[in-house]
């Protein structure tokens, strides 16, 4: 018997790394099956048998020490592993608002409930969708058995759309800190992130103070505003007090206002291009983001003036259609239809979009479409389909500029490569100008704007259309 033991030790002496492999194999199995990993302390302890394994190559006497140390480490690690808490009895609940604005922080309360018999120690991290910032990113966790703990963080969305939070991640450590176990608790929540509506409140504030010129909006003089009397009606909160008919109010004993022809409801329809032409970015926002923000601003202005506003979202198919309506509730419908629209790498089907518009909008409307053109085929489609609306509707086409293209044309250099680049950019800009002129000659109202400077000129164009009664 002693001879057989000595022979086994002699074989181990010939393969010193086999002892280390015997220790590592259980760790690999546990990590793959139970999502449990050794801590740095556990890895540090493995240095001891590794060093002793090297000593075995010098003398067989160290083999007994290696076996003894391995047995102690395995026993301590096994006991500590068996005391490691599992996911049984653990649940998570999340409380957050249903809607948020892009760039605006919102509070999220996360509650971890431990119904088990073992305490938890480690850290907890809530789900973080792509394009979001979290402060803090994780929380320290010290949760006794049969208790619960609530954590609060600030979640800042940097992109609009529907954000899904599905999982809560826990990392618990064992009593001797030799093991770390990753636990995933299902907890599903949805957060609707809308575009920044601060511009709407700023507009309302400046309008009340008669300071719209600060944001580039010009007050257009309405032709026949106080001459084209239409009828008397009951006063509403949004009416101008100067239009109150005091004599009729005294007779009816009820506030009554005079309504003029310029207050009649007209229709505005936005065509939101969600195709590949709107994927370019500027200041971290796509052309579609800039167009949507400007459309919402103009919709706010139009609804405040009693006009009916609708929207058609399309790419290679029709994404959404909101029929033109008046009232404050229409703004919410437009937000719901547009906040989850993103540019897609598909060629926009203008034929489908304009055919759908023709079938669903029979009354004369101001049709506003913002897009980008890069070749003659794309430009020809935009020009042709907008021109076909002339007579039945009033089309307004907006071509969004590319900063890189204009910078290259505006800053030529003596360097041959940059000089050729500037010449090519200038040729493209001349072609774009010709496209704009062709649209205007066919009766289309056309604008050529930088995406971040689109809002004020668009609102001014709308006010000018209203003032001149072009609809």
N, C-alpha and C positions, 0 to 999 in steps of 0.2 A: 504493500500500500504506500509506504513512504517513497518507494522507487517510482511508482506511477505519478505521484504528486510532483516529485522532482522532475520527471520527464515532461509533465504538463507545463511546469514553470519554465523548463528549458525551451519548450516550443514558443511560449509567450515571449521569452527573451529574444528569440529569433524574429518575432513580429511585434515590436513594441507598440506600433500604432493601432494594433487590434484592440488593445485595452481602451484606447481613446474612442474608437469606433463603437465599442460596446456601450459607452456612455452617451454618445451622440445619437445613436439610432433611436432610442425612445423619445428624444427631444424632437426629432424630425417627424415622427409619427404623431406625437401630440400636437405639434404645430399645424399639421395638415388636417387632422381630424377635428380637433377641438378649438382651433384658433387660439391656442395658448402658446406663448413664446417665453423663452428664458430671458431674464433681466440681465443687465450688465453685471450685477453681482454674481449671478449664476455662471455667466461666462468667465468672470474672473476666477471663480473657484476651479474651473476646468483647467486653468493654467497649472495648478498643482499636480494633478495626475499627468498632464502633458510633460512637465519637467521631469517627473519621476520616470515616465516612460523612456525618456532619453537616457536616464541613468541606468536603465535596465541593459542598454547596449554595452555598458562598461562592465557590469558585474551582475550575476544572477541573484545576488542577495537582495537587490532592490525590488525584485518581483513581488515579494511578500508585502513590502510597504505599498506598492502600487495597488495591489489587490485590496488591501485594507483601506486605503484612502478612497478608492473607487466605491467600495461598499458603503463607507460612511456617507460619502457625498450622495450616492444614489438613495440611501435610506432617508437622509434629511430632505432631499429634493422630493422624494415620493410622499413623505408625510406633509410637506408644505403644499404639494400639488393637491392632495386630497382635501386640504382645508380651504382651497381656493373656491370662492363663490361662483355659482353658475347663473344661467339666465332664468332659472325657474323662480317664479314669484316676482319677477321684475316687469314693470310696465311703465310707459311714458305717456304723458299728455302734454299737448301744446296748445297754447292760447295766443291767438294773434288776430289782427283785424283782417277783413276779407279783401280790402282794397288799400293800395298805397300809390304814391306818386314817385316817379323816377327821380332819384337823387335825394329824396326826403327820408330820413331815418324813421323807422317804426319799431316799437317795442314788441318783443316776443317773450312770453313766459313759458318756460319748460319745467314740467314737474316730473320727477322720477320717483316712483313708488316701489318700495321694497317690502314685499309681503313674506319674504323668506326669513330663515332663522339665523342668517349670518350677516354681519356688517359688511358694508362695501367701502373700499378705499381706493382712490385712483383719480380719474378725470372723466368728464362727460363733454361730448361735442355734439351739437345739433347739426342737422343737415344744412348744407350751404349750396344753393343752386348756383349754376354758372352765371357770372355777371353780377354777383352780390358781394357785399362786404359785411363782415360780422365783427362786432366789438362787445365783449371779447370773443376770441375764436373758440376758446374752451374754458371750462370751469373746473376747479378742484372739487373732488367728490369725497365726502365723508358722511356716509349714510348708515345709521344703525338699523338693526333688524326691526321689521314691522313699523316702519315710519316712512315719511316722504319728505322731499326737499324740492324747493322751487328756485329756479335760476332765471335771471332776466338778462337779455342781451339786446343790442341795437342792431337791427338789420337794415342795411342801406342798399336798395336796388339800383343798379346802374344800367339796366335795360328794361324795357317795357314787355308786357306779355303776361302769360299765365305761368307762375312759378310753382313747382310742386316740391314740397318737403315731405319725404317719405320715411326717413330713418333717423333714429337717435343712436349715436355711437358712444359706448362706454368702454373704458379701459380700466379694469380692476386689477389690483396687485394682491399677492398673497401675504400671509402674515409675516414671513421672513423676507419678503420682497425678492424672492427667487423667481417668481412667475408673473407674467402679465397675460391677462385674458381679454380678448376683444369680443364685446357683446353688441349685437345689433338688435335694437328694439323697433318694431314697426310702429310708425306714427305718421299718418298721412294728413297733410294739410295743403290747401291751395291758397295762393296769394295773387290777386289780380293787380298788376302794376300798370298804371296809366301814365300817359305823358304828363310832363310838368304843367300843371294848370296855373302856375303863378302868374304867367303872362295875362291870363284872363282877369284875375283879380287886380293886377296892375292897371290894365286897361279901364276897368270899371272905376277904379279910384281916380285915375287921371281924367276920365270923362266927367266925373262929378265935379272935379276942380277946374275943368276947361283947360287942361294942360296936355292934350294929346299930342301936341307938336314935339314934346320931349321924346316920344318914341317914333317920330317921323310920320305920324298920321295927320293929314291935312283935312280941315273942315271944309267940305265942298258946299257951296251955296246951292240950295235946292230951288229949282225954277218952279214958281207958282206954289210955294209951300203954304202961304197964308191966303191964297185966293181961290183955290179949287175946293170949296166946301162940298162935303159929301153928305154927312148926316150927323145927328146927335146920338150919343150913346152913353151908357153908364161909365162913371169914372173907375179906373183901375189904378193900382199902386204905381205902375210904371209910367203913367201918363204925365205929360208936362202940365204943371199947374196953370200955366198961362193960357192953356186951351180950355179952361173951365168956363162954361157959359153960366154966369151967375144968375141971370134973369130966369133961365129955365130951371136952374137948381132951386131957386126960391119958390118957383111955381110947383115943382114936383116934390120939393122937400127932400131931394136926393141929389148928390153930386153928379153933374152931367158935363160931358166934354164935347167939343166940336171935333169931328174927324174930317180930315182932308184927303184929297185924292192921293197924295204922296204916301199916305199911311196904308194904302192897299197892299195886300200881301202879294209878293212876287216869289218866284221859285229860283233857287240856286242848287245846283247838283255838282258835287265834287267827284271827279273820276280819279281814284287813287291807283296809280300804276305800281303793281307789286312784282314786276318782272326784273330781269337781269340788269336792265338799264338803270335801275335805282339802287344797285348794290354798292356803288362807290361811296366812300366815307370821307367826312370832313369833321374835324374836332371830335372824333370818336362817335359820330352819328352818321348813319347812312342818309342818302338822299331821300329815301322814303320817310325817315324820321323827321327831317326838316320839312318835307312837304306836308306830312300829317300835322305837325305843330302849327304851320301856317294856315292850313285848312280849318283847324279847330278854332283858331283865332278869328278867322273871317266868318266862320259859322256863328260864333258868339256875337259878333257885330251884326250879322244879318238877322239872327233871331231877335236881338234886342230892338231891331227896327221893324219887326212884325213880318219878316219874310219867311217863306217855307224853305227849309234846307234839307237836302238828301245827300247820299253818298253811295258810290259804286266802287267796290274794290275788286280788282281783277289782275290776273297774270295770263297764264295759258288757259285759265278757266275763270268763272265768276266766283269770287270768294264770298262776297256779301253785298246786299243791296238794301239800303234804307230809303224808303219812299220819302219825298219831300213833305215835311209837316212843320207846323209852327209850334210855339210854346217852349217853355223851359225844359220839359221832359224830353224834347228832341235832342238836346245836347247830350243827355245820358245815352240815348240810343246811338248817336254818332260815336261816342267814346267806346261803347261796348262793341261796336262793329269794327273800329279801327285799332284798338289798343293791342290786339294780338295778331296784327298783320305784319309780316316780315318779307323783305325782298327775297325772291327765289330765283335760282339760276335756270329760268325758263324764258323763252322768247314770248313776249306779251302778245296775246291775240287781240289786236285792236278790232278785228272784224267781229269777234264774239261780243266784245264789250259794247261797241256802238250798236250792234243789232239788238242786244238786250236792252240798252237804253231806249232805242226806238220803239220797242214793244211795250215798255213799262212806263214811259214818260211821254204822254201825248201833248201836254200843254207846253207852251213856250217857256223856256228856262234859260238861265245863265249857266252854261256848262263849263266848268273849270277843270282843266287837266294839266298836271305838272309831270314832265317826263324829261328824258335825256336822249340826245341823238348823237350817234357816232359814225353813221354811214348813210349813204344815199337811200338804201332800201328802207331803213328805219325812219328816216326823215320823210320819205315819200309817203309812207303809211300814215304818219301823224298828220301831215299836211292834207292828204286826201280825205281822211275820215273827219277831221275837224271842218274842212271846207264843205263837206256834204251836209253839215248841220246848219249852215248859213241859210237864213230864211225861216226855217222852222224854229231854231233856237239861236241863242247868242253865244258862240263858242269863244272861250278864252284859253289860249295855249301858253304854257309857261315852260321854257327850255332852261334847265338848270346848268349853270356854268361849272367848268372844271378848273379849279385853282391852278393846278400844275400846268395846264395848257396856257392859261393867261400869263402865268409867271414866266414861262419859257418864251412867249412872244414879246413880253414887255422888257426882258432883260437879256438882250443878245450880247455876245462876247466875241473877242477876236479869236478865241479858240475855234478851230474849224468844226469840231464836233458839236459844240454848243451853238455855233452859228447856223449849222444845218438844222439843228433841233428848233431853233427860233424861227427859221424860215418855214419849216413844216408846220409849226404851231400857227404861224400867221396865215398860212394857206387854209388851214382848217377853220380858223376864225372867220376868214372871208367867206368860206362856204356856209358857216353857220349864219352869218349875217344875211346871206342870200336866201337861206331857208326862212328866216324871220320875215324878210321882205315878201317872199312868195305867199306866206300865210296871210300877211296884211293885205296884199293885193286881192286875195280871194275872199276877203271880208271877215277874216278871223282876227280877233284881238290877240296880239302876241306880245310876250314879254320875255326878256333874256336877263336872268337874275342869278346872282350867287345864292347858294342854298341858305346860308345863315342870314342873308339880308332880304329874304323873300317876304316876310310878314308885312312890313309897313307898306311897300309898294303894292302888294296884293290888296290890302284893305283900302288903300287910296284909290286903286282902280275900281273896286266895287262901289265906293262912295261916289266916284265920278259917274259911273254907269247909272246909279240911282238919281243923281242930280240932273243928268241929261235925259232921263226917261228912255234910255236905249232899249229897255226891255218892253 
